[in-house]
Amino acid sequence: MNPIVNLHHGKDIKIFAANANQKMARQIADHLELPLGKSEVMCFSDGEISVSLLESVRGSDCFIVQSTCAPVNDNLMELLIMIDAMKRASAAQITAVIPYFGYARQDRKAKARDPISAKLVADLITTAGADRVLSMDLHVPQLQGFFNIPVDHLLGSPMLAHYFKNRIKEQGGHVEDYVVVSPDLGSVTRARTFAERIGCPLAIVDKRRPKANVSEVMNIIGDVSGKKVILVDDMIDTAGTLCNSAGAILEKGGATEVVACATHGVLSGPAIDRIQNGPMKEVVLLDTIPLPPEKQIDKITVLPVAPLFAEAIDRIYGDKPVSPMFK
């Protein structure tokens, strides 16, 4: 997939990475048959971040691969400072490739005097000098409107649906034996699209959340009795919602087994213990957030997204539409 020089953009294309997604950035560069850009991201003794670009970016189309995952603020500052460095080094175009966009859940005022941090972060990225953002499965699609620059929004559900469709076929199963379940009302659209790709029915877990990271399942809308269930969400944080939903689906709904999938594996706090000891048979994630060795357990399967991002970058550089990738 060696891109042709686009006269409407910079003289060439360069892929850089800060510290959050080094492995993914190398994989993207390999798919594009390019070397990974030479840069250095370090910290001074007082914790301030230092970025050095070790090659010229003058007149180049630069793509910076950096998820704003934990440590969120460090990774965000690395991204902002690298964008600023490239802008001051006369890069022709700067695209922030953010596989996982942190602060996305703070997208509205839930109560009086709340900040809208997602809008603030969008403004920071724009002000730093980014010309475009490429991300995957924003917590809510309307976050694209928080930016005053173009946003290309990739979807993780086609990759996850393809994985499960192949697995059902390899195991000699039938789609009629499966039901896709949304763990809450906010994920219904995502789960419906996923179910349509596989070709099986949809059910919904109706719950209320007394406080942050605590959920209580109330009811299951739809028939999951005697079925194998695939729980679909955009991210798994503490895994409380996931485990509560899976338990209710098995106990109240009468399902025979539950597997789960999500684009982003935040996996904070007790998430790994909950997944390890929980009722899910398997949890499938995409590698938008790197999974450290201590969180790599047998129940978790991780799929690479570098080929998808590489194709999107190639299309952006070539002035081709990104949307046909998901048809």
Helices and strands as residue ranges (DSSP letters): E 13-17, H 22-31, E 39-43, E 49-53, E 61-65, H 72-88, E 93-98, H 117-128, E 132-136, G 141-146, E 151-154, H 157-170, G 175-177, E 178-182, G 185-187, H 188-198, E 202-211, E 214-221, E 228-236, H 240-251, E 257-265, H 271-277, E 283-286, G 293-295, E 300-303, H 306-317, G 323-326
